[in-house]
Amino acid sequence: MELSRVGHQELSVVPDCIFGQTNVDHPVNDSGFTPIMSSLKRSSKVGQRIHRERPQPESRAQFGLLEKKKDYVQRARDYNFKKAKLQRLRQKALNRNPDEFHFHMIRSHIGDDGVHHENTPEPDEDTLVQKKLKNLEDLKYVKHRLNVENQKIEKLKATLHFADTTVAKNTHTIFVDTEEEAKNFDPVRYFNTPKEVLDRRYNRPRISTLQSSTIINAKRKSDVKEADHERRKMYSELLKRLQRAKELKVVVEKLEVKRNVVESKGKELRPKKVAKGQLMKPPVYKWIYERKK
């Protein structure tokens, strides 16, 4: 190792052979600086002072933590964002065309809180089926389908000995002597009838009758259960067809009203709309009396 004196300083020149390198250039990165090994970097931080941020004084502890720079940056960015947004809105208001129109102007209102609220839309007058069959050309087809449904309904009623679907379900009141008997009441045991046919209004056989196999085509309890299942299935089909026929009838009424209104357009005395239509009710129009010669 050679020593050289420059002024009052002593510089030590260490040959590269000490580090195990001879006549080899040090690797240089793109920026022109020689990278430092991580071990040297860690060793250089030994004894380094730890910089701590000033905490909130105890006298101001009720105000929470002291705001740091990152908190200020976040608050400043939010403030500048809102400020820029207000500037854009002011510029947009200045450039607005006073004659422009949007449907939202008539479909919304300003409430007491100063905020725009959407107006409540009017209830729809037509169902999905009625919207699909709203053309006058569909009137004959709808009438045909209504007649078909009515025929099938009459056939089902005749099969089920159906009298009236609007009759409420029958109730059978049993009187007992004590509350304990009412609590332990067993309808299957009392009526001597299988549980599967308790809710029947007619043809409710007893258990003894089923055991004696005196019922035609009912040798087992499963036969009775299957017959009851078929009856319920037919009743379900009947209810669906009644609902379908009811909706088709409303479609026919609405189409007939629409046809009458269209036919009276060329006349001087036009009908006046009295009531709006509903889902299952056609609109009401009033025609002025026209004297016939």
C-alpha positions as CSV (number, residue, x, y, z in Angstrom):
1,M,0.0,0.0,0.0
2,E,1.3,3.4,-1.0
3,L,0.8,6.6,0.9
4,S,0.6,10.0,-0.9
5,R,0.4,13.3,0.9
6,V,-1.8,16.0,-0.7
7,G,-1.8,19.2,1.3
8,H,-2.5,18.2,4.9
9,Q,-4.5,15.1,3.9
10,E,-3.2,11.6,3.6
11,L,-4.7,9.4,0.8
12,S,-4.3,5.7,0.8
13,V,-4.2,4.0,-2.6
14,V,-5.3,0.4,-2.3
15,P,-4.6,-1.9,-5.3
16,D,-7.4,-3.9,-6.8
17,C,-5.6,-7.1,-6.1
18,I,-6.7,-6.9,-2.5
19,F,-10.3,-7.3,-3.5
20,G,-9.4,-10.2,-5.7
21,Q,-9.5,-8.3,-9.0
22,T,-6.5,-7.6,-11.2
23,N,-6.7,-5.4,-14.3
24,V,-10.5,-5.8,-14.4
25,D,-12.7,-2.8,-14.8
26,H,-15.5,-2.3,-12.2
27,P,-19.0,-2.9,-13.6
28,V,-20.8,0.4,-14.4
29,N,-24.5,0.7,-14.8
30,D,-26.4,2.8,-17.4
31,S,-26.2,6.0,-15.3
32,G,-22.4,5.9,-15.1
33,F,-22.2,5.0,-11.4
34,T,-20.6,1.9,-9.9
35,P,-23.3,-0.1,-7.9
36,I,-22.7,-0.6,-4.2
37,M,-23.0,-4.0,-2.8
38,S,-26.0,-4.5,-0.4
39,S,-23.7,-5.6,2.5
40,L,-21.8,-2.3,2.2
41,K,-25.0,-0.4,2.0
42,R,-26.3,-2.0,5.2
43,S,-23.0,-1.5,7.0
44,S,-23.1,2.2,6.1
45,K,-26.4,2.6,8.0
46,V,-24.9,1.4,11.3
47,G,-25.2,4.2,13.9
48,Q,-27.5,6.3,11.6
49,R,-29.9,8.5,13.4
50,I,-33.6,7.5,13.4
51,H,-35.7,10.4,12.2
52,R,-39.0,10.5,14.1
53,E,-42.0,12.7,13.2
54,R,-43.3,15.1,15.8
55,P,-46.3,13.6,17.5
56,Q,-49.4,15.4,18.6
57,P,-48.8,17.4,21.9
58,E,-50.7,16.0,24.9
59,S,-52.5,19.3,25.3
60,R,-54.1,18.8,21.8
61,A,-54.7,15.0,22.1
62,Q,-58.5,15.6,21.9
63,F,-58.0,16.6,18.2
64,G,-56.7,13.2,17.2
65,L,-53.4,12.4,15.5
66,L,-51.2,15.1,14.1
67,E,-51.6,15.6,10.4
68,K,-48.7,14.2,8.4
69,K,-47.5,15.2,5.0
70,K,-49.3,12.2,3.3
71,D,-52.5,13.3,5.0
72,Y,-52.1,16.8,3.7
73,V,-51.3,15.6,0.2
74,Q,-54.5,13.5,0.2
75,R,-56.6,16.4,1.5
76,A,-55.0,18.8,-1.0
77,R,-55.6,16.5,-4.0
78,D,-59.3,16.1,-3.0
79,Y,-59.7,19.8,-2.6
80,N,-58.1,20.5,-6.0
81,F,-60.3,17.8,-7.7
82,K,-63.5,19.3,-6.3
83,K,-62.3,22.8,-7.3
84,A,-61.6,21.7,-10.9
85,K,-65.0,20.0,-11.1
86,L,-66.8,23.2,-10.0
87,Q,-64.9,25.1,-12.6
88,R,-65.9,22.7,-15.3
89,L,-69.6,22.9,-14.2
90,R,-69.5,26.7,-14.2
91,Q,-68.0,26.6,-17.7
92,K,-70.6,24.1,-18.8
93,A,-73.4,26.4,-17.5
94,L,-71.9,29.4,-19.4
95,N,-71.8,27.4,-22.6
96,R,-75.3,26.0,-22.2
97,N,-77.8,26.6,-25.0
98,P,-80.9,28.1,-23.4
99,D,-83.1,26.5,-26.0
100,E,-81.9,22.9,-25.5
101,F,-84.4,20.3,-24.2
102,H,-84.0,17.0,-22.4
103,F,-86.8,14.6,-21.4
104,H,-85.3,14.5,-18.0
105,M,-86.5,18.1,-17.5
106,I,-90.1,16.9,-17.5
107,R,-89.5,13.5,-15.9
108,S,-87.9,14.8,-12.7
109,H,-88.5,17.4,-10.1
110,I,-86.5,19.3,-7.4
111,G,-87.5,18.3,-3.9
112,D,-87.5,20.3,-0.7
113,D,-83.9,19.3,-0.2
114,G,-82.8,20.9,-3.5
115,V,-82.0,17.6,-5.1
116,H,-83.4,16.2,-8.3
117,H,-85.7,13.2,-7.9
118,E,-87.2,11.0,-10.6
119,N,-91.0,11.3,-11.1
120,T,-93.0,8.2,-10.2
121,P,-93.8,6.6,-13.5
122,E,-97.5,5.9,-14.3
123,P,-98.6,2.3,-13.9
124,D,-98.5,0.3,-17.1
125,E,-101.9,-0.3,-18.7
126,D,-101.0,-3.5,-20.5
127,T,-99.4,-6.8,-19.5
128,L,-96.8,-8.6,-21.5
129,V,-99.4,-10.7,-23.3
130,Q,-101.5,-7.7,-24.1
131,K,-98.5,-5.8,-25.5
132,K,-97.8,-8.7,-27.9
133,L,-101.5,-8.8,-29.0
134,K,-102.1,-5.1,-29.3
135,N,-102.6,-4.9,-33.1
136,L,-106.1,-4.8,-34.5
137,E,-105.1,-7.6,-36.9
138,D,-104.9,-10.0,-33.9
139,L,-108.5,-9.5,-32.9
140,K,-109.9,-12.5,-34.8
141,Y,-107.1,-14.7,-33.6
142,V,-107.6,-13.7,-30.0
143,K,-111.3,-14.4,-30.3
144,H,-110.6,-17.8,-31.7
145,R,-108.2,-18.7,-28.8
146,L,-110.8,-17.4,-26.3
147,N,-113.4,-19.8,-27.7
148,V,-111.0,-22.7,-27.6
149,E,-110.1,-22.0,-24.0
150,N,-113.8,-21.7,-23.0
151,Q,-114.5,-25.1,-24.6
152,K,-111.7,-26.7,-22.7
153,I,-112.8,-25.1,-19.5
154,E,-116.3,-26.5,-19.9
155,K,-114.9,-29.9,-20.6
156,L,-112.8,-29.9,-17.5
157,K,-115.8,-28.7,-15.4
158,A,-117.9,-31.5,-16.7
159,T,-115.1,-34.0,-15.8
160,L,-114.6,-32.7,-12.3
161,H,-118.3,-32.2,-11.6
162,F,-117.3,-28.6,-11.0
163,A,-120.0,-26.2,-9.7
164,D,-118.3,-23.0,-8.6
165,T,-114.6,-22.1,-8.1
166,T,-115.3,-19.1,-6.0
167,V,-116.9,-21.1,-3.2
168,A,-114.8,-20.9,-0.1
169,K,-113.2,-24.0,1.4
170,N,-115.6,-25.9,3.7
171,T,-114.9,-26.0,7.4
172,H,-116.0,-28.8,9.8
173,T,-116.3,-27.7,13.4
174,I,-115.9,-30.5,16.1
175,F,-117.0,-29.8,19.7
176,V,-115.2,-31.5,22.5
177,D,-115.6,-31.4,26.3
178,T,-112.2,-30.4,27.5
179,E,-109.2,-28.4,26.3
180,E,-107.0,-31.5,26.5
181,E,-109.2,-33.3,24.1
182,A,-109.0,-30.4,21.7
183,K,-105.2,-30.3,22.0
184,N,-104.9,-34.1,21.3
185,F,-107.6,-34.2,18.6
186,D,-106.7,-36.5,15.7
187,P,-108.9,-36.0,12.6
188,V,-107.7,-39.2,10.9
189,R,-108.8,-41.2,13.9
190,Y,-112.1,-39.2,14.4
191,F,-113.3,-39.4,10.8
192,N,-111.8,-42.9,10.3
193,T,-110.4,-41.6,6.9
194,P,-106.9,-41.6,5.4
195,K,-104.9,-38.4,5.7
196,E,-104.6,-38.1,1.9
197,V,-108.3,-37.6,1.5
198,L,-109.2,-35.4,4.5
199,D,-109.4,-32.2,2.5
200,R,-111.9,-33.7,0.0
201,R,-115.4,-32.1,-0.3
202,Y,-116.9,-35.4,-1.5
203,N,-116.0,-39.1,-2.0
204,R,-114.1,-39.3,1.3
205,P,-114.0,-43.1,2.0
206,R,-113.4,-44.6,5.5
207,I,-110.4,-46.7,6.3
208,S,-112.6,-49.8,6.9
209,T,-114.1,-49.4,3.5
210,L,-110.7,-49.2,1.9
211,Q,-109.6,-52.3,3.8
212,S,-112.6,-54.3,2.5
213,S,-111.7,-53.3,-1.1
214,T,-115.3,-52.4,-1.9
215,I,-114.3,-49.3,-3.9
216,I,-114.2,-49.8,-7.6
217,N,-110.7,-49.7,-9.1
218,A,-109.2,-48.9,-5.6
219,K,-107.7,-52.0,-4.1
220,R,-104.9,-50.2,-2.3
221,K,-104.4,-46.9,-0.6
222,S,-101.9,-45.9,-3.3
223,D,-104.7,-46.0,-5.8
224,V,-106.7,-43.5,-3.8
225,K,-103.6,-41.3,-3.4
226,E,-102.9,-41.5,-7.2
227,A,-106.5,-40.6,-8.0
228,D,-106.4,-37.7,-5.7
229,H,-103.2,-36.5,-7.3
230,E,-104.8,-36.6,-10.7
231,R,-107.8,-34.7,-9.4
232,R,-105.5,-32.0,-8.0
233,K,-103.6,-31.8,-11.3
234,M,-106.8,-31.3,-13.3
235,Y,-107.9,-28.6,-10.8
236,S,-104.6,-26.8,-11.3
237,E,-105.0,-27.0,-15.1
238,L,-108.5,-25.6,-14.8
239,L,-107.4,-22.6,-12.7
240,K,-104.6,-21.8,-15.2
241,R,-107.1,-22.0,-18.1
242,L,-109.5,-19.7,-16.3
243,Q,-106.8,-17.1,-15.7
244,R,-105.8,-17.4,-19.4
245,A,-109.3,-17.0,-20.6
246,K,-109.8,-14.0,-18.3
247,E,-106.8,-12.3,-19.8
248,L,-107.8,-13.1,-23.4
249,K,-111.2,-11.6,-22.7
250,V,-109.6,-8.4,-21.5
251,V,-107.4,-8.3,-24.7
252,V,-110.6,-8.7,-26.8
253,E,-112.3,-5.8,-25.0
254,K,-109.3,-3.5,-25.4
255,L,-108.9,-4.3,-29.1
256,E,-112.6,-3.7,-29.7
257,V,-112.4,-0.3,-27.9
258,K,-109.3,0.5,-29.9
259,R,-111.1,-0.4,-33.2
260,N,-114.1,1.8,-32.3
261,V,-111.8,4.7,-31.6
262,V,-110.0,4.3,-34.9
263,E,-113.2,4.1,-36.9
264,S,-114.4,7.3,-35.3
265,K,-111.3,9.4,-36.2
266,G,-112.7,10.6,-39.5
267,K,-115.9,11.9,-37.9
268,E,-116.5,15.3,-36.5
269,L,-117.7,14.0,-33.1
270,R,-114.8,12.2,-31.6
271,P,-115.0,10.2,-28.4
272,K,-113.8,11.5,-25.1
273,K,-111.6,9.4,-22.9
274,V,-113.2,9.2,-19.5
275,A,-110.9,6.7,-17.6
276,K,-107.5,5.2,-18.3
277,G,-107.1,1.5,-18.9
278,Q,-105.7,-0.8,-16.3
279,L,-104.0,-4.2,-16.4
280,M,-107.2,-6.2,-16.4
281,K,-109.6,-3.4,-17.5
282,P,-110.0,-1.6,-20.8
283,P,-110.1,2.2,-21.1
284,V,-113.5,4.0,-21.0
285,Y,-114.5,6.3,-23.8
286,K,-117.6,8.4,-24.1
287,W,-119.2,8.9,-27.5
288,I,-121.4,11.9,-28.2
289,Y,-124.9,10.9,-29.2
290,E,-125.2,11.2,-33.0
291,R,-128.7,11.4,-34.4
292,K,-129.6,8.9,-37.1
293,K,-131.7,10.1,-39.9
